[in-house]
Amino acid sequence: MLQPHIQLPDDLNIRCALLPGDPARLDAIARQLQDVEELAYNREFRSLRGTYRGLPVLAVSTGIGGSSAGIAIEELKNIGVTAMVRIGSCGALQKGIALGDLIFACGAIRDDGASKAYADVRYPAVPDTALLGHCIAAARDRGWPHHVGLVHSHESFYIDTNDAESAHWSRLGALGADMETAALFTIGRIRGVRTASILNNVVLYGEDTAESIGGYVDGADPAARGEEREIAVALEALYRLSGEDA
């Protein structure tokens, strides 16, 4: 039976998935896979499958925000996916995080709406420990710049208090801001899915988000290099995790 939104059947027998936001990012993912096959494209949900070092992998775009990401997470769980890694972008909330640096979220501040629909805000939004560890190890093995810490998942780029809220969470030590990690961690934990979130920094702290993201979409280096690296790290982490579960 096809899932209603991602339009994928329940007989793919694939346990691992990458979750980019942008459907166009699947083209970059495909370049790092073998035996690639496009599967479906409905609304914001574009999907493909391929293999990484023999491991079957799905890639499904989730669009923008926790609500659409939550739909993808639930429907992927329905078809048997047990490990998911978000490969997204973020704006830095601390100085010293360069463009293209990777941020591995060890927890997310639940300032979004989707995660709150599932559980009271006292419920923690945290990744799977083993999967996070494999992400960190894969980046360290390659010598790629990375940071580990909290991220702030918010609801909109355009609320009037956005700058003040960013400054507030920066003072409390958050490394970056996105819109999906809290939903991924919360829903994943409740549904028994192993999750991790890798964010590619595309906005230096204190710079204009809209202008910086525009450059990222155009493929500006070094943010584009960060995208390639987060995909490589996510695939290697899932591969290492699959070896543990074998």
C-alpha positions as CSV (number, residue, x, y, z in Angstrom):
1,M,0.0,0.0,0.0
2,L,1.3,3.5,-0.9
3,Q,1.7,6.0,1.9
4,P,-0.6,9.0,1.1
5,H,2.0,11.8,1.1
6,I,5.4,10.3,0.3
7,Q,3.8,7.9,-2.2
8,L,6.1,5.0,-1.3
9,P,5.0,1.4,-0.9
10,D,5.6,-0.8,2.2
11,D,7.6,-3.5,0.4
12,L,10.9,-1.5,-0.3
13,N,12.6,-3.3,2.6
14,I,15.0,-0.4,3.3
15,R,15.8,0.5,6.9
16,C,17.9,3.7,6.5
17,A,17.0,7.1,5.1
18,L,18.5,10.5,4.6
19,L,16.1,13.5,5.1
20,P,17.1,16.7,3.2
21,G,14.6,19.6,3.2
22,D,15.1,20.7,-0.4
23,P,14.0,18.3,-3.1
24,A,16.8,19.5,-5.3
25,R,19.3,18.2,-2.7
26,L,18.5,14.6,-3.9
27,D,20.6,15.3,-6.9
28,A,23.7,15.8,-4.7
29,I,22.8,12.7,-2.7
30,A,22.5,10.6,-5.9
31,R,26.1,11.5,-6.8
32,Q,27.3,9.6,-3.7
33,L,25.2,6.5,-4.2
34,Q,25.3,3.5,-6.5
35,D,22.3,1.9,-8.4
36,V,20.2,5.1,-8.0
37,E,16.5,4.9,-8.8
38,E,14.0,7.8,-8.6
39,L,10.9,6.7,-6.8
40,A,8.2,9.3,-6.3
41,Y,7.6,13.1,-6.3
42,N,4.5,14.4,-4.6
43,R,4.2,17.9,-3.1
44,E,7.5,18.5,-1.3
45,F,8.3,14.8,-1.0
46,R,10.7,13.7,-3.6
47,S,12.4,10.3,-3.1
48,L,15.0,8.0,-4.5
49,R,16.8,4.8,-3.5
50,G,20.3,3.6,-4.0
51,T,23.2,1.8,-2.2
52,Y,26.2,3.0,-0.2
53,R,28.9,0.4,0.2
54,G,26.2,-2.2,-0.4
55,L,23.7,-0.7,2.1
56,P,20.3,0.1,0.7
57,V,19.4,3.7,1.4
58,L,16.4,5.9,0.8
59,A,16.5,9.7,0.4
60,V,13.3,11.6,0.9
61,S,12.9,15.4,0.9
62,T,10.7,16.9,3.7
63,G,10.2,20.5,2.6
64,I,10.4,23.3,5.1
65,G,9.4,23.0,8.8
66,G,8.6,20.4,11.3
67,S,5.0,19.7,10.2
68,S,6.0,18.4,6.8
69,A,9.1,16.7,8.2
70,G,6.8,14.9,10.7
71,I,4.6,13.6,7.8
72,A,7.7,12.1,6.2
73,I,9.0,10.6,9.4
74,E,5.6,8.9,10.2
75,E,5.2,7.5,6.8
76,L,8.7,6.3,6.5
77,K,8.3,4.5,9.8
78,N,5.1,2.9,8.4
79,I,7.1,1.4,5.6
80,G,9.9,0.0,7.8
81,V,12.5,2.7,8.0
82,T,14.3,2.5,11.4
83,A,17.1,5.0,11.1
84,M,16.9,8.5,9.7
85,V,19.5,11.3,9.4
86,R,18.5,14.9,8.6
87,I,20.9,16.6,6.3
88,G,19.9,20.2,6.5
89,S,21.1,23.8,6.7
90,C,21.2,26.2,9.5
91,G,22.3,29.7,10.6
92,A,25.1,29.9,13.1
93,L,24.2,31.2,16.6
94,Q,27.8,31.5,17.7
95,K,30.9,33.2,16.4
96,G,33.7,30.8,15.2
97,I,31.3,28.6,13.1
98,A,32.4,29.0,9.5
99,L,30.4,28.6,6.4
100,G,30.3,25.0,5.5
101,D,31.1,23.8,9.0
102,L,29.0,20.9,10.2
103,I,26.9,21.0,13.3
104,F,25.8,17.8,15.0
105,A,22.8,18.3,17.2
106,C,23.1,16.6,20.6
107,G,19.7,18.1,21.4
108,A,17.2,20.6,20.1
109,I,15.3,23.4,21.7
110,R,11.7,22.8,21.0
111,D,10.5,26.2,19.8
112,D,8.5,24.7,16.9
113,G,4.9,23.7,16.7
114,A,5.2,20.2,15.4
115,S,7.1,18.7,18.3
116,K,4.7,20.3,20.8
117,A,1.8,18.6,19.1
118,Y,3.3,15.2,20.1
119,A,4.5,15.9,23.7
120,D,4.8,18.5,26.4
121,V,7.8,20.7,26.1
122,R,9.4,18.9,29.1
123,Y,9.9,15.9,26.8
124,P,13.5,16.1,25.6
125,A,14.4,16.3,21.9
126,V,17.5,14.2,21.6
127,P,19.1,12.0,18.9
128,D,20.1,8.3,19.0
129,T,23.4,8.2,20.9
130,A,25.0,5.6,18.7
131,L,24.0,7.3,15.4
132,L,25.2,10.6,16.7
133,G,28.5,9.0,17.7
134,H,29.0,7.6,14.2
135,C,28.3,11.0,12.6
136,I,31.0,12.6,14.8
137,A,33.5,9.8,14.2
138,A,32.9,9.9,10.4
139,A,33.6,13.7,10.3
140,R,36.6,13.3,12.6
141,D,38.1,10.6,10.5
142,R,38.0,12.9,7.5
143,G,39.3,15.9,9.3
144,W,36.3,18.0,8.5
145,P,35.4,21.0,10.7
146,H,32.4,20.2,12.9
147,H,30.8,21.2,16.1
148,V,28.6,19.3,18.6
149,G,25.9,21.0,20.7
150,L,22.3,22.2,21.0
151,V,20.3,23.7,18.1
152,H,17.3,25.9,18.2
153,S,14.4,24.7,16.1
154,H,12.0,27.5,15.4
155,E,8.7,28.0,13.6
156,S,9.3,30.8,11.0
157,F,12.1,32.9,9.6
158,Y,9.9,36.0,9.6
159,I,8.4,36.5,13.0
160,D,9.0,40.0,14.4
161,T,11.0,38.8,17.4
162,N,13.3,36.5,15.4
163,D,16.5,38.5,16.0
164,A,15.8,38.8,19.7
165,E,15.1,35.1,20.1
166,S,18.3,34.2,18.2
167,A,20.3,36.4,20.5
168,H,18.6,34.8,23.5
169,W,19.4,31.3,22.5
170,S,22.9,32.3,21.5
171,R,23.5,33.5,25.0
172,L,22.3,30.1,26.3
173,G,24.8,28.3,24.1
174,A,22.8,27.1,21.1
175,L,25.1,26.6,18.1
176,G,22.6,27.0,15.2
177,A,19.0,27.5,14.2
178,D,16.9,25.3,11.9
179,M,13.2,24.4,11.7
180,E,13.1,20.6,11.7
181,T,15.5,18.9,14.1
182,A,13.2,19.1,17.2
183,A,10.4,17.5,15.3
184,L,12.7,14.7,14.0
185,F,14.1,13.9,17.5
186,T,10.8,14.1,19.3
187,I,8.8,12.0,16.8
188,G,11.6,9.6,16.2
189,R,12.0,8.9,19.9
190,I,8.3,8.4,20.4
191,R,8.0,6.1,17.4
192,G,11.1,4.1,18.1
193,V,13.2,5.4,15.2
194,R,16.9,6.1,15.5
195,T,17.6,9.7,14.5
196,A,20.4,12.2,14.0
197,S,20.6,15.7,12.6
198,I,23.5,17.1,10.6
199,L,23.3,20.8,9.8
200,N,25.5,22.6,7.3
201,N,26.1,26.2,8.3
202,V,25.1,28.6,5.6
203,V,24.8,31.8,7.6
204,L,27.5,33.4,9.7
205,Y,26.4,34.6,13.1
206,G,25.0,38.2,12.8
207,E,24.6,38.1,9.0
208,D,21.3,38.4,7.1
209,T,19.6,35.0,6.8
210,A,17.7,35.7,3.5
211,E,20.8,36.9,1.7
212,S,23.0,34.1,2.9
213,I,20.5,31.3,2.1
214,G,20.2,32.8,-1.4
215,G,23.9,32.2,-1.9
216,Y,23.6,28.7,-0.6
217,V,20.8,27.8,-3.0
218,D,22.9,29.1,-5.9
219,G,25.6,26.6,-4.9
220,A,28.1,29.1,-3.4
221,D,31.2,27.6,-2.0
222,P,32.1,26.8,0.8
223,A,28.4,26.1,1.8
224,A,28.1,23.7,-1.2
225,R,31.1,21.8,0.1
226,G,29.5,21.5,3.5
227,E,26.5,20.0,1.8
228,E,28.6,17.3,0.1
229,R,30.3,16.6,3.4
230,E,27.1,16.2,5.4
231,I,25.8,13.7,2.9
232,A,29.0,11.7,3.1
233,V,29.0,11.7,6.9
234,A,25.4,10.7,7.1
235,L,25.9,7.8,4.7
236,E,28.9,6.6,6.5
237,A,27.2,6.9,9.9
238,L,24.2,4.8,8.7
239,Y,26.6,2.2,7.2
240,R,28.5,1.9,10.5
241,L,25.2,1.7,12.5
242,S,24.0,-1.1,10.2
243,G,27.1,-3.0,11.0
244,E,26.3,-2.9,14.6
245,D,22.8,-4.1,14.0
246,A,23.7,-6.9,11.7
